[in-house]
Amino acid sequence: MLDVIDLNLEFHDHLIPETVVYDFDLHMDEGDIVGIVGESGSGKSMSALAIAGLLSRKDMQKRGKILYGGLNLLSCSRTELRRLQGKEIGMVFQEPMHSLNPLRRIGWQVEEALLLHTDLSSVQRKERAIRMLQDVELKDVERIYRAYPHELSGGQRQRVMLAAALICNPKLLIADEITTALDVTVQASILELLKRFNKERGVSILFISHDLNLVRKLCDRVLVMQKGRVVEEGMTEELFAAPKTEYTKELLESIPQFRKL
């Protein structure tokens, strides 16, 4: 479904060009759940944004290929890219308040992808949005549909973002640090939601996180990034049981709960 081959990202908005991702490779089949872990600045979010087609084409040089269904997302037209964004590829970010429009009601924001990618009537869009809000296990969905983002809790807003990202039934969901600002109980419920959508809808998930405990609970395979490079990759349990690089060992040892897992 997705093949990223020799992806290199270099910024040209300073006097000296800065490479933030080096020779990044990733293969995902339908139904895969893959995690990318690493410290802040390791390049994991930049790689995810490139796959989602959300990086500027100005002040940046991109090399390599991002093949989705045979289409190279690095070189395709903006029209082709927009056709995929929201419909085939959904993305959820760390802080919903940075993504949700404070001046728009939740219903409109959940329906936005339907406005762009379908010919559904306003009544049909609302029905589908209400069902989607229920699918992400929100309560009192009629009130939430009419609410503004500031009227919801952090966990509710993150579920709204999931609903908006999944409403067109994309094949790939990119989740970038989506549990970071949530408490442990809400984190667990969001992970269960992701597992359920993966199992019931077959959506593939690329899960970006610095929290290795969450990655271990959710992902089948893990990539470890350091300073823009993938330094280790493997099946999750194998990598946790026998890390090969010193950097991965240090990451695992830095987790207070690691020995209890």
PyMOL commands that set and color helices and strands:
alter all, ss='L'
color gray80, all
select helices_A, chain A and resi 44-52+78-84+96-99+106-117+122-135+141-146+149-151+154-166+184-201+212-218+236-241+246-253+258-260
alter helices_A, ss='H'
color red, helices_A
select strands_A, chain A and resi 2-11+18-28+33-37+60-68+71-72+89-92+172-176+204-209+221-226+229-235
alter strands_A, ss='S'
color yellow, strands_A
deselect
rebuild
show_as cartoon
